[in-house]
Amino acid sequence: MFFTLAFLSDRFAFGKREDKNPLLKYFTGDDFSLSAEPVSLKEGLRGFIYRNACVSTQKELIIFCHGMGPGHIAYTTEIAYFCGFGYPVLAVDSRGCGLSDGKSLKGMYSGVQTVIGAIDFAKGLGYEIIYLVGHSWGAYSALCASAKRKVSKVVAISAPLTPSKTMCDGAVNMRILPRPIAVMLRPFWRIVNFIKYGAKGNSNAAKCAGKNSTPTLLIHGDNDCVVSLKGSPADKAHGSHITKFIAEGKGHNPYNTHRAEALLAELTAKFKRRDTEDIAQFDFKGATEEDEAIMQIIINFITG
């Protein structure tokens, strides 16, 4: 019974595609005067290399690793920020997201496979210095991929620890299951991920970050209700090569201003009310407003 419940809940979370919501406004490279060169990886993974007119390096590259949702299109503001410092940015959509093939996301380790593929692709293009920057699922993917492929630096924002803990916390936060039941299901979620990916399907992001010498910056909001700070890589990972920054009063998107996070919470409430007319008038630009102090910490880490 518990295995069946674990299997069905995993399928609910990862057994479908994630594409753009027609009610939402997504910014593109054109909105930031970026060029977008289409790229295609193995197994139908697609994305773009973004650049702007001030691109200043041909040997360094940032790979942006997106979180759950329709792919990297939800992070164009952050991608443009990095392009503004002269870096080309490679952003590839994971299996079942946005531009890429796949009938479903399949599972959390699928994101790790995407990042590994992006690193191999970038090295094939001749990039010698590669930085990984990821948020949420993308942060988990970046940390785990850095244990499989050599990169120069990793920035992980709001990273979850393991797939089973992510499922447990998500089920509780969404009020799908009471915590005691969700905790009891964790071993069964591990079995599901082992069936799908083998032992690597249950990779621990904190252990992956700690076992290599890659300089790593972990950023987490102390008010994150999606991936709680307690038990996250920002809490559990240790090593002289690891730098941590806890954003006070911030939630799951600490790179955004407090106002932007409040607007995102407001947007979520509108969806729950199914207020489509109100959504059409929503301030999407305000909801992507970046916290310059946090973004500066990231760019200083990359360039330092």
ZIKAHU-V285274 format. One record per backbone hydrogen bond with DSSP energy under -0.5 kcal/mol. CO is the residue of the C=O (numbers start at 1). NH is the residue of the N-H. If there is no record, write none. Layout:
BEGIN
co;nh
CO;NH
CO;NH
END
This chain:
BEGIN
co;nh
1;5
2;6
3;7
4;8
5;9
6;10
7;11
8;12
9;13
10;14
11;15
14;105
14;106
16;105
18;98
20;22
21;24
24;26
28;31
29;32
29;34
30;33
35;51
36;38
37;49
39;47
41;44
42;45
44;101
45;41
46;93
47;39
48;50
48;91
49;37
50;89
51;35
52;55
59;128
59;129
60;88
61;63
61;131
62;64
62;90
63;65
63;133
64;66
64;92
65;135
71;74
72;75
73;76
75;79
76;80
77;81
78;82
79;83
80;84
82;85
82;87
83;86
86;56
86;57
88;62
89;50
89;91
90;64
91;48
94;97
96;18
97;100
101;96
105;107
107;110
108;111
108;112
109;113
110;114
111;115
112;116
113;117
114;118
115;119
116;120
117;121
118;122
119;123
120;124
121;125
122;125
122;127
123;126
128;130
129;61
130;152
130;153
131;63
132;155
133;65
134;157
135;138
136;140
137;141
138;142
139;143
140;144
141;145
142;146
144;147
145;148
145;149
152;215
153;132
154;217
155;134
155;157
156;158
156;219
157;136
159;233
161;205
162;166
163;167
164;168
165;169
166;170
167;171
168;172
169;173
170;174
171;176
171;177
172;175
178;181
178;182
179;183
180;184
181;185
182;186
183;186
185;188
185;189
186;190
187;191
188;192
189;193
190;194
191;195
192;196
193;197
194;198
197;200
198;201
199;202
200;203
203;205
204;208
205;209
206;210
207;211
215;154
216;218
216;243
217;156
217;219
218;245
219;158
220;247
221;224
223;225
226;228
229;232
232;235
232;236
233;237
239;242
241;216
243;218
245;220
245;247
246;248
247;222
247;250
250;223
253;256
255;291
257;261
258;262
259;263
260;264
261;265
262;266
263;267
264;268
265;269
266;270
267;271
268;272
269;273
270;274
270;275
271;274
274;276
275;279
276;280
277;281
278;281
279;282
282;284
283;287
284;288
285;288
286;289
289;257
290;292
291;295
292;296
293;297
294;298
295;299
296;300
297;301
298;302
299;303
300;304
END
